Amino acid sequence: MKKPLSKEEPASKKAPEWIPLGKISGPWGLRGDLKLKPYNASSSFLLKARRIHLKAGFSFQEWEIEGAKVHGNYFLLKLKGLEVPEAIHPLKGQEIFVPADQLPTEEAGEHYAFDLKDLEVVTSQGLSVGRVKEVVNYGASEILVVRSEGRPDILIPLAPHILKEVLKEEGKIVIEPMEGLF
């Protein structure tokens, strides 16, 4: 699942201006490459991107990507001007961003995570579960964290057998709850 962006946002819901793609884990090798833990390991966006941004105070600093490749669940990026591992150390722990308008359009069945935030989650029988507080990834799949009145947050995996439909225009996500979810 992609991290979400919709080209036509409802008036009450505005897409974020900057989208975080991952966090810098540290240097890799001796030539100034950096190791990045992506928020969406299945995305190939970083392999095609030519520029990323790092947050610098209240603004964003642009960096040109000279090379990118997948390394397990990480990406290895070579940024122009960073030639030695020591140049990467101060960047460890920082998030990288891209402007929202540079994200590719979602394909059928794909949704950016920020589009799912605040949508109502309902069962296929019409029972309201709550509203999406956030989307997290613990490795196996994306997980909806659903806030529900009078209950602890509910964690719902975004697996195909559970997620039935995302109806952005109606503000709903339809799930088929697995046994023991509630």
C-alpha positions as CSV (number, residue, x, y, z in Angstrom):
1,M,0.0,0.0,0.0
2,K,1.3,3.4,-0.9
3,K,1.4,6.3,1.4
4,P,-1.7,8.3,0.2
5,L,-2.5,11.4,-1.8
6,S,-5.7,12.2,-3.6
7,K,-5.7,14.7,-6.5
8,E,-9.2,15.9,-5.5
9,E,-9.4,16.5,-1.8
10,P,-12.7,17.3,-0.1
11,A,-12.8,20.9,1.1
12,S,-12.7,19.8,4.7
13,K,-9.6,17.5,4.2
14,K,-6.4,19.0,2.7
15,A,-3.5,16.8,1.8
16,P,-0.3,17.5,3.6
17,E,2.2,19.7,1.7
18,W,5.2,17.5,2.5
19,I,5.2,13.7,2.7
20,P,7.7,11.8,4.8
21,L,9.1,8.8,3.0
22,G,11.5,7.3,5.5
23,K,14.1,7.8,8.2
24,I,17.9,7.9,7.7
25,S,19.5,5.0,9.6
26,G,23.1,6.2,9.1
27,P,25.9,5.9,6.7
28,W,26.5,2.8,4.5
29,G,30.0,2.0,3.1
30,L,32.9,4.3,2.6
31,R,31.7,6.5,-0.2
32,G,29.0,8.6,1.6
33,D,26.0,6.5,0.8
34,L,23.2,6.7,3.4
35,K,20.9,3.9,4.6
36,L,17.2,4.8,4.7
37,K,14.5,2.9,6.4
38,P,11.4,3.6,4.1
39,Y,8.0,3.9,5.6
40,N,6.7,1.9,2.6
41,A,9.3,-0.7,1.7
42,S,7.3,-1.9,-1.3
43,S,7.4,1.5,-3.0
44,S,9.8,2.0,-5.9
45,F,9.3,5.8,-5.8
46,L,12.8,6.4,-4.3
47,L,14.4,4.5,-7.1
48,K,13.0,7.0,-9.7
49,A,13.2,10.2,-7.6
50,R,15.8,12.7,-8.5
51,R,15.5,14.9,-5.4
52,I,14.5,14.5,-1.7
53,H,14.2,17.1,1.0
54,L,15.4,17.2,4.6
55,K,13.7,19.3,7.2
56,A,16.0,22.2,8.3
57,G,14.3,24.1,11.1
58,F,11.1,25.5,9.6
59,S,12.0,24.9,6.0
60,F,13.2,22.0,3.8
61,Q,16.6,21.6,2.2
62,E,16.7,20.0,-1.2
63,W,19.2,17.2,-2.0
64,E,19.9,15.8,-5.4
65,I,19.9,11.9,-5.6
66,E,22.8,10.6,-7.6
67,G,21.9,6.9,-7.1
68,A,19.5,4.7,-5.3
69,K,19.1,1.0,-4.8
70,V,17.2,-1.5,-2.7
71,H,19.1,-3.2,0.1
72,G,16.8,-5.7,1.9
73,N,14.1,-3.6,3.6
74,Y,16.2,-0.5,3.2
75,F,17.2,1.9,0.4
76,L,20.8,3.0,-0.1
77,L,20.9,6.6,-1.4
78,K,23.8,8.5,-2.8
79,L,23.2,12.3,-2.3
80,K,25.2,14.8,-4.2
81,G,27.8,16.5,-2.0
82,L,28.0,13.7,0.6
83,E,31.3,11.9,-0.1
84,V,32.3,10.3,3.2
85,P,30.4,8.4,6.0
86,E,31.2,11.2,8.5
87,A,29.0,13.5,6.4
88,I,26.0,11.2,7.0
89,H,26.4,10.9,10.8
90,P,24.7,14.2,11.6
91,L,21.7,13.2,9.4
92,K,21.0,10.0,11.3
93,G,17.5,9.9,12.5
94,Q,16.2,12.6,10.2
95,E,13.2,12.0,8.0
96,I,13.3,12.6,4.3
97,F,10.4,14.2,2.5
98,V,9.0,15.0,-0.9
99,P,6.4,17.6,-1.9
100,A,3.0,16.0,-2.1
101,D,2.5,17.0,-5.7
102,Q,5.5,14.9,-6.7
103,L,3.9,11.6,-5.6
104,P,2.6,9.4,-8.4
105,T,-1.2,9.0,-8.8
106,E,-2.5,5.9,-7.0
107,E,-3.5,2.9,-9.1
108,A,-6.7,1.0,-8.7
109,G,-6.9,-0.4,-5.2
110,E,-4.0,1.7,-3.9
111,H,-4.4,4.5,-1.3
112,Y,-2.0,6.9,0.4
113,A,-2.0,6.5,4.2
114,F,-2.8,10.2,4.8
115,D,-6.0,9.8,2.8
116,L,-7.2,7.1,5.2
117,K,-6.7,9.3,8.3
118,D,-10.0,10.3,10.0
119,L,-12.1,8.0,7.8
120,E,-14.8,6.1,9.6
121,V,-14.2,2.3,9.7
122,V,-17.3,0.2,9.4
123,T,-17.9,-3.5,9.2
124,S,-19.5,-5.1,6.1
125,Q,-22.6,-5.4,8.2
126,G,-22.6,-1.6,8.7
127,L,-21.4,-1.5,12.4
128,S,-19.3,1.6,13.1
129,V,-15.9,0.6,14.6
130,G,-14.4,4.1,14.9
131,R,-12.2,6.6,13.0
132,V,-8.7,6.0,11.7
133,K,-6.2,7.8,14.0
134,E,-3.1,6.8,12.0
135,V,-1.6,4.2,9.7
136,V,1.5,2.4,11.0
137,N,3.7,-0.4,9.6
138,Y,5.2,-3.0,11.9
139,G,6.7,-5.0,9.1
140,A,4.2,-7.5,7.9
141,S,1.6,-5.1,6.7
142,E,0.1,-1.6,7.1
143,I,-2.1,-1.4,10.2
144,L,-5.0,1.0,10.8
145,V,-5.0,2.4,14.3
146,V,-8.7,3.0,15.0
147,R,-9.9,5.3,17.7
148,S,-13.2,4.2,19.2
149,E,-15.3,5.9,22.0
150,G,-14.9,4.2,25.4
151,R,-12.4,1.6,24.1
152,P,-8.6,1.3,23.7
153,D,-7.4,1.9,20.1
154,I,-8.1,-1.0,17.8
155,L,-5.4,-2.3,15.5
156,I,-6.7,-3.6,12.1
157,P,-4.3,-5.1,9.6
158,L,-4.8,-3.9,6.0
159,A,-4.8,-7.4,4.7
160,P,-6.9,-8.2,1.6
161,H,-9.2,-10.6,3.5
162,I,-10.0,-7.8,6.0
163,L,-10.0,-4.6,4.0
164,K,-13.0,-4.8,1.6
165,E,-13.3,-1.2,0.3
166,V,-12.1,2.3,0.7
167,L,-14.8,4.8,0.0
168,K,-13.0,8.1,0.2
169,E,-15.9,10.1,-1.2
170,E,-18.2,8.7,1.5
171,G,-15.5,9.0,4.2
172,K,-15.5,5.2,5.0
173,I,-13.4,2.1,5.1
174,V,-15.3,-1.1,5.0
175,I,-13.7,-4.1,6.7
176,E,-14.6,-7.8,7.2
177,P,-13.5,-8.2,10.9
178,M,-11.6,-11.3,11.7
179,E,-12.8,-13.3,14.7
180,G,-11.8,-11.8,18.0
181,L,-11.0,-8.4,16.6
182,F,-13.5,-6.7,19.0
